[in-house]
Amino acid sequence: MRSPFSILIFCFFSVLASFQVSAEPVDQKNPNKNSAERQHDYQEAVSAMKEQVFLLSLYSFVDKKGSLIELEPQGNFVLVNKDKFMMQKCIALKSNSFAGSDNFKGEFLNFQLKRSRKGNIQFSFDLVTEKKGITFKGKLNNDDNTFEGSFKDQNEESEIVVTGNVQPVLAHFVY
């Protein structure tokens, strides 16, 4: 069990990291954007992923019953800075795979990024903490910064399918 002091310190650094990040989560794909704006968002997302300094904002997931659940991206995200990550999830994402703390951090490993035959960007990585490992596999759409993907606890068979967007992080964070 965590001491109140360690929880306070963790909250302080979480807030500090959020102030240093200059990316604002977007709830979902904006239909009002024109093709040039969507292409610009796409190029920024690809560049940020290549630099491994990006924010995955999650705005929906499919539960075990197959129901689509909408999420608040401000409460559900993965923030990546080179070889480290910080993840925050809301109560809606709690399942057997993600039971535990609403916030956790650790190592960002095994990042792969490649273009598919259809022109989409496929990417994958591992998020590793002291207690668990999670693998993410996703596909960035080739016309904007939205993605579809899945999180899978490395010790379980079930996956959580998510959608969201990729955004550049304009300042490195330290936690």
C-alpha positions as CSV (number, residue, x, y, z in Angstrom):
1,M,0.0,0.0,0.0
2,R,1.3,3.4,-0.8
3,S,1.9,6.0,1.9
4,P,0.0,9.3,1.7
5,F,3.4,11.1,1.2
6,S,4.2,8.9,-1.9
7,I,0.8,9.5,-3.3
8,L,1.2,13.3,-2.8
9,I,4.6,13.3,-4.5
10,F,3.2,11.3,-7.4
11,C,0.3,13.7,-7.8
12,F,2.7,16.6,-7.7
13,F,4.9,15.2,-10.4
14,S,1.9,14.2,-12.5
15,V,0.6,17.8,-12.4
16,L,4.1,19.1,-13.1
17,A,4.4,16.9,-16.1
18,S,1.0,18.0,-17.4
19,F,2.1,21.7,-17.2
20,Q,5.2,21.0,-19.1
21,V,3.4,19.3,-21.9
22,S,2.1,21.6,-24.6
23,A,-0.4,19.3,-26.2
24,E,-4.1,19.5,-25.7
25,P,-6.1,16.2,-26.1
26,V,-8.7,16.3,-28.8
27,D,-11.9,14.5,-28.1
28,Q,-12.2,12.9,-31.5
29,K,-11.7,13.4,-35.2
30,N,-12.9,16.9,-36.2
31,P,-15.1,16.7,-39.3
32,N,-14.8,20.5,-39.8
33,K,-11.1,20.2,-40.7
34,N,-10.2,20.4,-44.3
35,S,-7.9,18.0,-46.1
36,A,-4.8,20.2,-45.7
37,E,-5.4,20.6,-41.9
38,R,-5.8,16.8,-41.5
39,Q,-2.7,16.1,-43.6
40,H,-0.8,18.6,-41.4
41,D,-2.0,16.8,-38.2
42,Y,-0.9,13.5,-39.8
43,Q,2.6,14.8,-40.6
44,E,3.0,16.2,-37.1
45,A,1.9,12.8,-35.6
46,V,4.3,10.8,-37.7
47,S,7.2,13.2,-36.9
48,A,6.4,13.0,-33.2
49,M,6.3,9.3,-33.2
50,K,9.7,9.1,-35.0
51,E,11.1,11.3,-32.3
52,Q,9.4,9.2,-29.7
53,V,8.0,12.3,-27.9
54,F,4.2,12.1,-28.3
55,L,0.8,11.8,-26.6
56,L,-1.8,9.2,-27.3
57,S,-5.2,10.6,-26.4
58,L,-7.7,7.8,-26.0
59,Y,-11.4,8.7,-26.8
60,S,-13.1,5.3,-27.0
61,F,-12.6,1.6,-26.3
62,V,-14.5,-1.6,-26.8
63,D,-15.4,-3.5,-23.7
64,K,-15.5,-7.3,-23.3
65,K,-19.1,-7.3,-24.3
66,G,-18.3,-5.5,-27.6
67,S,-19.9,-2.2,-26.5
68,L,-18.2,1.0,-27.6
69,I,-17.5,3.2,-24.6
70,E,-16.7,6.9,-25.0
71,L,-13.8,8.3,-22.9
72,E,-12.6,11.7,-21.8
73,P,-9.1,12.0,-23.4
74,Q,-7.9,14.3,-20.6
75,G,-8.3,11.3,-18.3
76,N,-7.1,8.6,-20.6
77,F,-3.7,9.0,-22.3
78,V,-0.2,7.7,-22.7
79,L,2.5,10.2,-22.7
80,V,5.9,9.1,-24.2
81,N,9.3,10.7,-23.8
82,K,12.0,8.7,-25.5
83,D,12.5,5.7,-23.2
84,K,9.9,6.6,-20.5
85,F,6.1,6.7,-20.4
86,M,3.4,7.9,-18.1
87,M,-0.2,6.5,-18.5
88,Q,-3.4,7.8,-16.9
89,K,-6.6,5.9,-17.2
90,C,-10.1,6.6,-15.9
91,I,-12.4,4.1,-14.1
92,A,-13.9,3.1,-17.5
93,L,-10.6,1.4,-18.5
94,K,-10.4,-0.7,-15.3
95,S,-10.5,-4.4,-16.2
96,N,-8.5,-7.5,-15.3
97,S,-5.7,-6.3,-17.6
98,F,-5.6,-2.8,-16.1
99,A,-6.6,-3.3,-12.5
100,G,-4.7,-1.1,-10.1
101,S,-3.6,2.5,-10.0
102,D,-5.1,5.1,-12.3
103,N,-1.7,6.5,-13.0
104,F,1.5,4.6,-13.7
105,K,4.9,5.2,-15.3
106,G,7.8,3.1,-16.5
107,E,9.9,2.2,-19.4
108,F,8.9,2.6,-23.1
109,L,10.5,-0.3,-25.0
110,N,10.6,-2.0,-28.3
111,F,9.1,0.8,-30.3
112,Q,8.5,-0.1,-34.0
113,L,7.1,2.2,-36.7
114,K,6.5,1.1,-40.3
115,R,4.3,2.0,-43.3
116,S,1.9,-0.6,-44.5
117,R,1.1,-1.4,-48.1
118,K,-2.1,0.7,-47.8
119,G,-0.1,3.7,-46.7
120,N,-1.1,3.5,-43.0
121,I,1.5,3.8,-40.3
122,Q,1.7,0.8,-38.1
123,F,3.3,1.1,-34.7
124,S,3.8,-1.0,-31.6
125,F,5.6,-0.7,-28.3
126,D,5.8,-2.1,-24.8
127,L,5.0,-0.3,-21.6
128,V,6.9,-1.9,-18.6
129,T,6.5,-1.1,-15.0
130,E,8.0,-2.9,-12.0
131,K,4.9,-5.1,-11.8
132,K,3.5,-5.5,-15.3
133,G,4.1,-5.2,-19.0
134,I,1.6,-4.0,-21.6
135,T,2.0,-4.3,-25.3
136,F,0.3,-1.8,-27.7
137,K,-0.2,-2.3,-31.4
138,G,-1.8,0.4,-33.5
139,K,-2.4,1.8,-36.9
140,L,-2.3,5.6,-37.6
141,N,-4.8,6.4,-40.4
142,N,-3.1,7.9,-43.5
143,D,-5.3,10.9,-43.7
144,D,-5.1,12.4,-40.2
145,N,-3.7,11.8,-36.7
146,T,-6.3,9.3,-35.5
147,F,-5.4,5.7,-34.7
148,E,-7.0,2.4,-33.9
149,G,-5.1,-0.1,-31.7
150,S,-5.2,-2.4,-28.8
151,F,-3.5,-2.8,-25.4
152,K,-2.7,-6.3,-24.1
153,D,-1.4,-7.3,-20.7
154,Q,1.6,-9.5,-21.4
155,N,0.3,-12.0,-18.9
156,E,-3.2,-12.3,-20.2
157,E,-5.0,-13.2,-23.4
158,S,-7.6,-10.4,-23.5
159,E,-7.1,-7.2,-25.4
160,I,-8.7,-3.8,-25.0
161,V,-9.4,-2.2,-28.4
162,V,-9.0,1.7,-28.4
163,T,-9.3,4.6,-30.7
164,G,-7.7,8.0,-30.2
165,N,-5.3,10.4,-31.7
166,V,-1.5,11.0,-31.7
167,Q,-0.2,14.5,-30.9
168,P,3.2,15.9,-30.7
169,V,4.5,17.0,-27.3
170,L,6.1,20.4,-27.7
171,A,8.2,20.1,-24.5
172,H,10.0,17.2,-22.9
173,F,8.8,16.2,-19.5
174,V,10.6,14.9,-16.5
175,Y,9.0,12.8,-13.8
